[in-house]
Amino acid sequence: MKKLLKQEAGITLIELLATLTIATILIAVTFNVLTTSIKYNDKTQSHINLRQEANLVVTKLRQRHDVHDGGKYDLCYGELLDNDILKLDTVSLHLEKFSNNECKQIDTSKNMEVQFTLADQQNNDFQIDTIIEAEQLKGPPISMEIQKPDREPDFGDYVREHDVFVYVNNVVGFNGSKSEIKGENSTVVIRKGLGPLSGPHGNINAKDIYIKGSVSLQKHFTLGHSNSNIYIDGDVDLNGSQINGKLTHTDKSFNSGSLDDVELVDAITFPEFEIPELKDESWYSDNGYSSEVTPGSNMRFYGSSFSTNGNRDYENAIIVSQGNVDLKGDFSGIIFAPNGKVSLRGNTTFKGIIVANEVELAAGSATIIFEPLSEDSELPF
């Protein structure tokens, strides 16, 4: 028992003193940081308050100057500051000292040079040195109307701002010998996957390509150009196809192989807009749309479906279909088929914007080419 008592160890005096010394240093440092932070915050708030009060003084002087247009008026020292907590120091008008209880006559036909220092009870100060212009030197009032946005950005705004020329749920076929969707500085949005595709060749060439859903391509397919940003949120199966530009994807099992610029991410932010629904039939009627097919320029078509045999071309046309659109020939304009499929057959070339449920480049060398909207272009959605 005595042996056990002798082996017990306690805290020595030196260890206790060392602990107290370290604790004292930590408390001192913490207190100093806290005090410095409080003083800095107080000084910053004081500076803000002084600047606001100084601006109020200058505003009051400008208002007095404007009220006495082309005349003279008396200005007294006591009228300058309404805040009793603050004080004015070294006030001068026209480079002459302006003393307490003094009044001066002010001529509005001359510039008034104003200098003063505003101080608070903590001896913080803020200086003003400005000129209030004479009445005849002031320019005519500028009429400016600031238009505030009265609505949230909509689908049409997104199409214009991002140069969208294909916005579809799915591209269901590149079945021609060399079918293309191309717009070097534009945007393609495919909302429900791409493929599996057939056909010997195919190409989607755009600056920004968004594909939400699985992608399954064929060997001779090309996606993007050297400066493209390609976003795929789903399984990626390239099957030997060519990817150009930067690929951002979410497929953890995807083997990027020889691709140089690839990034795997947890999630991709896609355009938030659903494909719009058709407007009320009366809207199309009121805006010059009809079910009559009129080849040439500026046709405005609204009907259950639309098809051509390729004998005539259409320029700057807007086609709004409740169902499918079947094209053969050369077209430019806008196609809106939110519930149907847009098919391009043979060597059809379409220049403009397609917004639809599905797009099919069915045969030959069918091509969709981006053509920018003019600022006054009407949109059917």
Backbone hydrogen bonds in HBPLUS format (Angstrom, degrees):
<---DONOR---> <-ACCEPTOR-->    atom                        ^
c    i                          cat <-CA-CA->   ^        H-A-AA   ^      H-
h    n   atom  resd res      DA  || num        DHA   H-A  angle D-A-AA Bond
n    s   type  num  typ     dist DA aas  dist angle  dist       angle   num
A0005-LEU N   A0001-MET O   3.15 MM   4  6.50 156.7  2.21 150.0 155.7     1
A0006-LYS N   A0002-LYS O   3.07 MM   4  6.31 154.5  2.14 150.0 156.4     2
A0007-GLN N   A0003-LYS O   3.25 MM   4  6.46 136.9  2.45 136.9 147.5     3
A0007-GLN N   A0004-LEU O   3.15 MM   3  5.20 129.4  2.42  94.6 107.8     4
A0008-GLU N   A0005-LEU O   3.34 MM   3  5.47 153.6  2.42 102.2 109.3     5
A0016-LEU N   A0012-THR O   3.13 MM   4  6.40 156.6  2.19 147.3 153.7     6
A0017-LEU N   A0013-LEU O   2.93 MM   4  6.17 162.6  1.96 151.7 156.0     7
A0018-ALA N   A0014-ILE O   2.94 MM   4  6.14 157.8  1.99 148.4 154.7     8
A0019-THR N   A0015-GLU O   3.00 MM   4  6.18 158.3  2.05 146.4 152.0     9
A0020-LEU N   A0016-LEU O   3.00 MM   4  6.26 162.3  2.03 151.5 156.1    10
A0021-THR N   A0017-LEU O   2.89 MM   4  6.10 154.4  1.96 147.4 154.8    11
A0022-ILE N   A0018-ALA O   3.00 MM   4  6.25 165.4  2.02 153.1 155.8    12
A0023-ALA N   A0019-THR O   2.95 MM   4  6.13 163.5  1.98 151.2 156.3    13
A0024-THR N   A0020-LEU O   2.90 MM   4  6.03 154.3  1.96 145.2 152.2    14
A0025-ILE N   A0021-THR O   3.00 MM   4  6.28 157.6  2.05 149.4 155.1    15
A0026-LEU N   A0022-ILE O   2.97 MM   4  6.24 164.2  1.99 153.3 157.2    16
A0027-ILE N   A0023-ALA O   2.95 MM   4  6.14 160.4  1.98 149.5 154.9    17
A0028-ALA N   A0024-THR O   2.92 MM   4  6.08 159.3  1.96 148.3 154.3    18
A0029-VAL N   A0025-ILE O   2.92 MM   4  6.15 163.1  1.95 154.0 158.1    19
A0030-THR N   A0026-LEU O   2.94 MM   4  6.07 167.3  1.95 150.3 154.3    20
A0031-PHE N   A0027-ILE O   2.87 MM   4  5.99 161.7  1.91 149.6 154.9    21
A0032-ASN N   A0028-ALA O   2.91 MM   4  6.07 155.6  1.97 145.8 152.7    22
A0033-VAL N   A0029-VAL O   2.94 MM   4  6.21 161.8  1.98 153.8 158.1    23
A0034-LEU N   A0030-THR O   2.95 MM   4  6.13 162.4  1.99 150.0 155.1    24
A0035-THR N   A0031-PHE O   2.84 MM   4  5.98 160.9  1.88 148.6 154.2    25
A0036-THR N   A0032-ASN O   2.90 MM   4  6.04 163.5  1.93 148.4 153.2    26
A0037-SER N   A0033-VAL O   2.97 MM   4  6.12 157.2  2.02 145.9 152.2    27
A0038-ILE N   A0034-LEU O   3.00 MM   4  6.23 158.2  2.05 148.7 154.3    28
A0039-LYS N   A0035-THR O   2.95 MM   4  6.18 165.1  1.97 153.9 157.8    29
A0040-TYR N   A0036-THR O   2.91 MM   4  6.10 156.8  1.97 147.3 153.9    30
A0041-ASN N   A0037-SER O   2.97 MM   4  6.17 161.9  2.00 149.0 153.6    31
A0042-ASP N   A0038-ILE O   2.89 MM   4  6.11 158.6  1.94 150.1 156.5    32
A0043-LYS N   A0039-LYS O   2.91 MM   4  6.11 157.5  1.96 147.6 153.6    33
A0044-THR N   A0040-TYR O   2.91 MM   4  6.12 158.0  1.96 150.1 156.2    34
A0045-GLN N   A0041-ASN O   2.96 MM   4  6.15 165.3  1.99 150.9 154.6    35
A0046-SER N   A0042-ASP O   2.90 MM   4  6.04 152.2  1.98 143.5 151.9    36
A0047-HIS N   A0043-LYS O   2.92 MM   4  6.14 154.0  1.99 145.9 152.4    37
A0048-ILE N   A0044-THR O   3.05 MM   4  6.36 156.0  2.11 147.7 153.9    38
A0049-ASN N   A0045-GLN O   2.98 MM   4  6.24 161.7  2.01 150.0 154.5    39
A0050-LEU N   A0046-SER O   2.94 MM   4  6.14 162.4  1.97 152.1 156.8    40
A0051-ARG N   A0047-HIS O   2.97 MM   4  6.13 160.8  2.01 148.5 153.7    41
A0052-GLN N   A0048-ILE O   3.01 MM   4  6.25 157.9  2.06 149.4 155.2    42
A0053-GLU N   A0049-ASN O   3.01 MM   4  6.25 163.1  2.04 151.2 155.5    43
A0054-ALA N   A0050-LEU O   2.85 MM   4  6.04 156.7  1.91 150.2 157.1    44
A0055-ASN N   A0051-ARG O   2.96 MM   4  6.16 155.0  2.02 145.7 152.1    45
A0056-LEU N   A0052-GLN O   3.02 MM   4  6.32 145.7  2.15 142.2 151.8    46
A0057-VAL N   A0053-GLU O   3.05 MM   4  6.40 148.6  2.15 145.3 153.2    47
A0058-VAL N   A0054-ALA O   3.07 MM   4  6.41 163.3  2.10 152.0 155.4    48
A0059-THR N   A0055-ASN O   2.89 MM   4  6.05 158.2  1.93 146.7 153.3    49
A0060-LYS N   A0056-LEU O   2.96 MM   4  6.12 156.1  2.02 145.0 151.0    50
A0061-LEU N   A0057-VAL O   3.06 MM   4  6.39 154.6  2.13 148.0 154.6    51
A0062-ARG N   A0058-VAL O   2.96 MM   4  6.25 158.1  2.01 151.8 157.6    52
A0063-GLN N   A0059-THR O   2.96 MM   4  6.21 158.6  2.01 150.5 156.2    53
A0064-ARG N   A0060-LYS O   3.02 MM   4  6.28 157.7  2.07 148.1 153.7    54
A0065-HIS N   A0061-LEU O   2.98 MM   4  6.19 152.3  2.06 145.3 153.2    55
A0066-ASP N   A0062-ARG O   2.92 MM   4  6.20 149.3  2.01 147.9 156.1    56
A0067-VAL N   A0063-GLN O   2.97 MM   4  6.16 153.9  2.04 149.8 156.4    57
A0068-HIS N   A0064-ARG O   3.40 MM   4  6.57 158.9  2.45 145.6 148.8    58
A0071-GLY N   A0068-HIS O   3.24 MM   3  5.43 172.6  2.25 119.5 120.8    59
A0108-THR N   A0071-GLY O   3.00 MM  37  5.75 167.0  2.01 170.3 173.9    60
A0073-TYR N   A0106-ILE O   2.98 MM  33  5.32 149.7  2.07 142.5 152.2    61
A0106-ILE N   A0073-TYR O   2.65 MM  33  5.32 174.3  1.65 169.7 169.0    62
A0075-LEU N   A0104-LYS O   2.74 MM  29  5.31 167.3  1.76 161.5 165.4    63
A0104-LYS N   A0075-LEU O   2.80 MM  29  5.31 162.5  1.83 148.1 151.0    64
A0079-GLU N   A0076-CYS O   3.01 MM   3  5.57 159.4  2.05 116.1 122.8    65
A0077-TYR N   A0102-GLU O   2.86 MM  25  5.64 162.6  1.89 170.0 174.2    66
A0080-LEU N   A0077-TYR O   3.19 MM   3  5.81 167.1  2.21 119.4 123.4    67
A0087-LYS N   A0119-ALA O   2.96 MM  32  5.43 159.7  2.00 155.3 159.7    68
A0119-ALA N   A0087-LYS O   2.92 MM  32  5.43 171.1  1.93 162.6 165.6    69
A0089-ASP N   A0117-THR O   2.72 MM  28  5.03 164.8  1.75 161.4 163.4    70
A0117-THR N   A0089-ASP O   2.94 MM  28  5.03 156.5  2.00 164.0 161.8    71
A0098-PHE N   A0091-VAL O   2.68 MM   7  5.24 167.0  1.70 147.8 143.7    72
A0092-SER N   A0115-GLN O   2.80 MM  23  5.29 154.6  1.86 161.6 162.9    73
A0115-GLN N   A0092-SER O   3.06 MM  23  5.29 161.0  2.10 157.0 157.1    74
A0093-LEU N   A0096-GLU O   2.82 MM   3  5.30 143.5  1.95 157.7 153.8    75
A0096-GLU N   A0093-LEU O   2.91 MM   3  5.30 159.5  1.95 113.3 120.2    76
A0094-HIS N   A0113-GLU O   2.91 MM  19  4.80 152.2  1.99 135.8 142.4    77
A0102-GLU N   A0099-SER O   3.17 MM   3  5.49 145.7  2.29 133.6 131.7    78
A0110-LYS N   A0107-ASP O   3.25 MM   3  5.90 165.3  2.27 118.6 121.1    79
A0135-GLU N   A0108-THR O   2.98 MM  27  6.03 164.0  2.00 163.3 168.1    80
A0112-MET N   A0132-ILE O   2.89 MM  20  5.09 171.0  1.90 150.9 153.8    81
A0132-ILE N   A0112-MET O   2.87 MM  20  5.09 170.8  1.87 146.7 148.2    82
A0114-VAL N   A0130-THR O   2.87 MM  16  5.39 174.7  1.88 158.9 160.5    83
A0130-THR N   A0114-VAL O   2.92 MM  16  5.39 161.3  1.96 157.8 162.6    84
A0116-PHE N   A0128-ILE O   3.08 MM  12  5.46 152.3  2.16 141.9 148.3    85
A0128-ILE N   A0116-PHE O   2.90 MM  12  5.46 161.2  1.93 167.6 171.5    86
A0118-LEU N   A0126-PHE O   2.88 MM   8  5.26 172.4  1.89 153.1 154.0    87
A0126-PHE N   A0118-LEU O   2.82 MM   8  5.26 139.6  1.98 143.1 156.3    88
A0120-ASP N   A0124-ASN O   3.03 MM   4  5.70 148.9  2.13 156.3 165.7    89
A0123-ASN N   A0120-ASP O   3.17 MM   3  5.48 155.8  2.23 115.4 116.8    90
A0137-LEU N   A0134-ALA O   3.06 MM   3  5.42 145.3  2.19 107.9 118.3    91
A0138-LYS N   A0135-GLU O   3.27 MM   3  5.53 155.3  2.33 105.8 112.9    92
A0158-TYR N   A0154-ASP O   3.11 MM   4  6.51 156.0  2.17 152.0 158.7    93
A0159-VAL N   A0155-PHE O   2.98 MM   4  6.31 158.8  2.03 153.9 159.4    94
A0160-ARG N   A0156-GLY O   3.07 MM   4  6.32 160.4  2.11 149.7 154.2    95
A0161-GLU N   A0157-ASP O   2.90 MM   4  6.04 173.4  1.90 157.8 159.9    96
A0162-HIS N   A0158-TYR O   3.02 MM   4  5.93 154.5  2.09 149.3 154.3    97
A0164-VAL N   A0159-VAL O   3.11 MM   5  4.81 157.4  2.16 133.7 139.9    98
A0163-ASP N   A0160-ARG O   3.48 MM   3  5.35 165.9  2.50 100.2 104.1    99
A0187-THR N   A0163-ASP O   3.02 MM  24  5.84 154.4  2.08 134.2 132.4   100
A0165-PHE N   A0187-THR O   3.14 MM  22  6.33 160.6  2.18 168.1 164.7   101
A0354-ILE N   A0165-PHE O   2.87 MM 189  5.93 157.9  1.92 135.4 140.9   102
A0189-VAL N   A0166-VAL O   2.85 MM  23  6.15 167.9  1.86 159.6 163.8   103
A0167-TYR N   A0354-ILE O   2.99 MM 187  6.42 159.5  2.04 161.6 167.1   104
A0356-ALA N   A0167-TYR O   3.23 MM 189  6.69 144.3  2.37 138.1 148.2   105
A0168-VAL N   A0189-VAL O   2.97 MM  21  6.36 159.4  2.02 165.8 165.9   106
A0191-ARG N   A0168-VAL O   2.89 MM  23  6.26 160.9  1.93 145.5 151.5   107
A0169-ASN N   A0357-ASN O   3.05 MM 188  5.00 136.1  2.25 111.7 124.8   108
A0192-LYS N   A0169-ASN O   2.57 MM  23  5.01 126.5  1.85 146.5 148.5   109
A0170-ASN N   A0357-ASN O   3.15 MM 187  6.61 137.3  2.34 142.4 154.7   110
A0359-VAL N   A0170-ASN O   3.00 MM 189  6.55 141.5  2.16 148.5 159.3   111
A0172-VAL N   A0359-VAL O   2.89 MM 187  6.13 140.7  2.05 149.9 162.3   112
A0361-LEU N   A0173-GLY O   2.88 MM 188  5.73 167.4  1.90 155.8 152.0   113
A0175-ASN N   A0361-LEU O   2.90 MM 186  6.16 150.9  1.99 164.1 173.7   114
A0177-SER N   A0364-GLY O   2.66 MM 187  5.26 117.6  2.04 119.5 138.9   115
A0178-LYS N   A0364-GLY O   3.43 MM 186  6.75 163.3  2.46 136.9 138.7   116
A0203-ASN N   A0179-SER O   3.13 MM  24  6.54 126.5  2.43 142.7 156.2   117
A0180-GLU N   A0366-ALA O   3.08 MM 186  6.63 152.8  2.15 149.4 157.9   118
A0368-ILE N   A0180-GLU O   2.90 MM 188  6.28 154.9  1.97 145.5 153.6   119
A0181-ILE N   A0203-ASN O   2.79 MM  22  6.16 147.2  1.90 153.8 164.8   120
A0205-ASN N   A0181-ILE O   2.69 MM  24  6.05 167.2  1.70 165.0 169.7   121
A0182-LYS N   A0368-ILE O   2.85 MM 186  6.28 164.7  1.88 171.7 173.6   122
A0370-PHE N   A0182-LYS O   3.01 MM 188  6.42 153.5  2.08 148.4 152.1   123
A0183-GLY N   A0205-ASN O   2.66 MM  22  5.98 154.6  1.72 162.8 172.1   124
A0186-SER N   A0183-GLY O   3.13 MM   3  5.26 157.8  2.18 126.2 121.9   125
A0207-LYS N   A0186-SER O   3.01 MM  21  5.37 126.6  2.30 130.1 144.8   126
A0208-ASP N   A0186-SER O   3.17 MM  22  6.55 164.0  2.19 155.6 159.7   127
A0188-VAL N   A0208-ASP O   2.92 MM  20  6.37 159.0  1.97 161.0 168.1   128
A0210-TYR N   A0188-VAL O   2.90 MM  22  6.25 168.9  1.91 161.5 163.8   129
A0190-ILE N   A0210-TYR O   2.79 MM  20  6.04 166.5  1.81 160.9 165.6   130
A0212-LYS N   A0190-ILE O   2.92 MM  22  6.38 160.5  1.96 160.4 166.7   131
A0193-GLY N   A0212-LYS O   2.82 MM  19  5.50 117.1  2.22 129.9 135.2   132
A0194-LEU N   A0214-SER O   2.94 MM  20  6.42 155.1  2.00 151.8 159.5   133
A0216-SER N   A0194-LEU O   2.90 MM  22  6.33 160.4  1.94 163.3 169.9   134
A0222-THR N   A0202-GLY O   2.94 MM  20  6.29 150.9  2.03 139.1 147.8   135
A0204-ILE N   A0222-THR O   3.02 MM  18  6.50 154.9  2.09 158.9 166.4   136
A0224-GLY N   A0204-ILE O   2.73 MM  20  5.97 177.6  1.73 170.7 170.2   137
A0229-ASN N   A0207-LYS O   2.67 MM  22  6.06 153.1  1.74 160.1 168.4   138
A0209-ILE N   A0229-ASN O   2.94 MM  20  6.29 164.8  1.96 159.4 161.4   139
A0231-TYR N   A0209-ILE O   2.81 MM  22  6.15 170.1  1.82 172.1 174.1   140
A0211-ILE N   A0231-TYR O   2.80 MM  20  6.05 159.4  1.85 166.5 173.7   141
A0233-ASP N   A0211-ILE O   3.00 MM  22  6.50 158.2  2.05 158.1 164.7   142
A0213-GLY N   A0233-ASP O   2.88 MM  20  5.54 145.9  2.00 120.8 131.3   143
A0215-VAL N   A0235-ASP O   2.82 MM  20  6.17 160.3  1.86 162.6 168.7   144
A0237-ASP N   A0215-VAL O   2.82 MM  22  5.96 150.5  1.91 156.4 166.2   145
A0217-LEU N   A0237-ASP O   3.02 MM  20  6.45 161.1  2.05 168.1 174.2   146
A0221-PHE N   A0218-GLN O   3.21 MM   3  5.62 158.9  2.26 123.8 122.9   147
A0242-GLN N   A0221-PHE O   2.89 MM  21  6.27 163.9  1.91 165.2 166.6   148
A0223-LEU N   A0242-GLN O   2.89 MM  19  6.29 160.3  1.93 163.4 169.9   149
A0244-ASN N   A0223-LEU O   3.00 MM  21  6.26 170.6  2.01 158.6 159.5   150
A0228-SER N   A0225-HIS O   3.04 MM   3  5.25 168.6  2.06 120.8 121.1   151
A0246-LYS N   A0228-SER O   2.91 MM  18  6.19 160.1  1.95 159.8 154.4   152
A0230-ILE N   A0246-LYS O   2.81 MM  16  6.00 174.7  1.81 177.0 176.9   153
A0248-THR N   A0230-ILE O   2.78 MM  18  6.07 170.0  1.79 172.6 176.1   154
A0232-ILE N   A0248-THR O   2.92 MM  16  6.38 160.6  1.96 159.3 165.8   155
A0241-SER N   A0238-LEU O   2.94 MM   3  5.23 156.3  2.00 113.7 121.4   156
A0247-LEU N   A0261-ASP O   2.96 MM  14  6.36 166.4  1.98 159.1 160.3   157
A0263-GLU N   A0247-LEU O   2.85 MM  16  6.31 152.7  1.92 161.1 166.7   158
A0249-HIS N   A0263-GLU O   3.00 MM  14  6.46 160.1  2.04 163.3 169.5   159
A0265-VAL N   A0249-HIS O   2.92 MM  16  6.15 164.5  1.95 164.9 170.2   160
A0254-PHE N   A0251-ASP O   3.17 MM   3  5.41 164.6  2.19 110.5 115.2   161
A0259-LEU N   A0256-SER O   3.09 MM   3  5.60 167.7  2.10 138.8 139.4   162
A0283-TRP N   A0280-ASP O   2.87 MM   3  5.47 137.8  2.05 115.6 127.0   163
A0285-SER N   A0281-GLU O   3.13 MM   4  6.44 158.0  2.18 148.9 155.5   164
A0286-ASP N   A0282-SER O   2.85 MM   4  5.99 159.5  1.89 148.3 153.6   165
A0287-ASN N   A0283-TRP O   3.08 MM   4  6.24 130.5  2.33 139.1 151.6   166
A0287-ASN N   A0284-TYR O   3.25 MM   3  5.13 134.8  2.47  91.8 104.0   167
A0289-TYR N   A0284-TYR O   2.87 MM   5  5.15 158.2  1.92 161.0 154.3   168
A0288-GLY N   A0285-SER O   3.35 MM   3  5.53 156.0  2.41 113.4 111.1   169
A0290-SER N   A0300-ARG O   3.06 MM  10  6.52 153.5  2.13 146.1 149.6   170
A0302-TYR N   A0290-SER O   2.86 MM  12  5.33 153.3  1.93 125.6 130.6   171
A0296-GLY N   A0313-ASP O   3.08 MM  17  6.08 149.0  2.18 147.4 155.7   172
A0315-GLU N   A0296-GLY O   2.69 MM  19  5.92 162.5  1.72 159.7 161.0   173
A0298-ASN N   A0315-GLU O   2.83 MM  17  6.28 144.6  1.96 159.3 171.2   174
A0318-ILE N   A0299-MET O   2.89 MM  19  6.25 159.3  1.93 157.0 163.5   175
A0301-PHE N   A0318-ILE O   2.90 MM  17  6.23 164.3  1.92 169.1 173.4   176
A0320-VAL N   A0301-PHE O   2.88 MM  19  5.91 155.7  1.94 141.1 149.3   177
A0303-GLY N   A0320-VAL O   3.18 MM  17  6.73 149.7  2.28 157.0 166.0   178
A0322-GLN N   A0303-GLY O   2.85 MM  19  6.19 156.2  1.90 151.6 159.2   179
A0323-GLY N   A0304-SER O   2.76 MM  19  5.48 111.1  2.24 124.8 141.5   180
A0306-PHE N   A0324-ASN O   3.08 MM  18  6.56 151.5  2.16 149.2 157.1   181
A0326-ASP N   A0306-PHE O   2.79 MM  20  6.20 159.3  1.83 149.9 156.7   182
A0308-THR N   A0326-ASP O   3.16 MM  18  6.61 136.4  2.36 154.5 167.0   183
A0314-TYR N   A0330-ASP O   3.04 MM  16  6.46 164.0  2.07 156.7 161.8   184
A0332-SER N   A0314-TYR O   3.01 MM  18  6.38 121.9  2.36 132.7 148.3   185
A0317-ALA N   A0332-SER O   2.84 MM  15  6.23 155.6  1.90 158.3 149.9   186
A0334-ILE N   A0317-ALA O   2.89 MM  17  6.42 151.9  1.97 153.9 163.2   187
A0319-ILE N   A0334-ILE O   2.87 MM  15  6.30 162.7  1.90 162.4 166.2   188
A0336-PHE N   A0319-ILE O   2.82 MM  17  6.18 164.8  1.85 169.8 173.1   189
A0321-SER N   A0336-PHE O   2.99 MM  15  6.39 158.9  2.04 152.3 158.8   190
A0325-VAL N   A0341-LYS O   2.89 MM  16  6.21 164.6  1.92 149.2 150.2   191
A0343-SER N   A0325-VAL O   2.82 MM  18  6.24 162.9  1.85 165.2 169.8   192
A0327-LEU N   A0343-SER O   2.84 MM  16  6.09 178.4  1.84 172.7 172.4   193
A0345-ARG N   A0327-LEU O   3.04 MM  18  6.21 162.6  2.07 156.9 161.9   194
A0349-THR N   A0329-GLY O   3.21 MM  20  6.66 142.3  2.36 139.4 149.7   195
A0331-PHE N   A0349-THR O   2.96 MM  18  6.35 165.6  1.99 162.2 164.7   196
A0351-LYS N   A0331-PHE O   2.96 MM  20  6.28 154.5  2.02 136.0 143.4   197
A0333-GLY N   A0351-LYS O   2.86 MM  18  6.44 148.1  1.96 154.9 163.8   198
A0353-ILE N   A0333-GLY O   3.06 MM  20  6.58 151.7  2.14 150.6 159.3   199
A0335-ILE N   A0353-ILE O   2.90 MM  18  6.33 158.1  1.95 159.2 166.6   200
A0355-VAL N   A0335-ILE O   2.92 MM  20  6.24 166.8  1.94 163.6 167.6   201
A0337-ALA N   A0355-VAL O   2.91 MM  18  6.35 157.8  1.96 153.8 161.0   202
A0340-GLY N   A0337-ALA O   3.28 MM   3  5.32 160.4  2.32 106.4 112.2   203
A0357-ASN N   A0337-ALA O   3.09 MM  20  6.63 138.7  2.27 158.4 146.5   204
A0358-GLU N   A0340-GLY O   3.22 MM  18  6.48 147.7  2.33 147.4 146.7   205
A0342-VAL N   A0358-GLU O   2.91 MM  16  6.20 163.1  1.94 141.8 144.3   206
A0360-GLU N   A0342-VAL O   2.83 MM  18  6.16 158.4  1.88 159.0 158.4   207
A0344-LEU N   A0360-GLU O   2.87 MM  16  6.33 157.9  1.92 163.2 170.7   208
A0362-ALA N   A0344-LEU O   2.78 MM  18  5.74 133.4  2.00 144.3 159.3   209
A0348-THR N   A0345-ARG O   3.28 MM   3  5.82 146.2  2.40 124.2 133.9   210
A0367-THR N   A0348-THR O   2.90 MM  19  6.36 156.0  1.96 158.5 166.2   211
A0350-PHE N   A0367-THR O   2.85 MM  17  6.23 167.8  1.87 162.5 166.2   212
A0369-ILE N   A0350-PHE O   2.76 MM  19  6.11 165.8  1.78 163.4 167.9   213
A0352-GLY N   A0369-ILE O   2.95 MM  17  6.44 154.6  2.01 165.2 172.8   214
A0377-SER N   A0374-SER O   3.06 MM   3  5.24 167.7  2.08 113.8 115.9   215
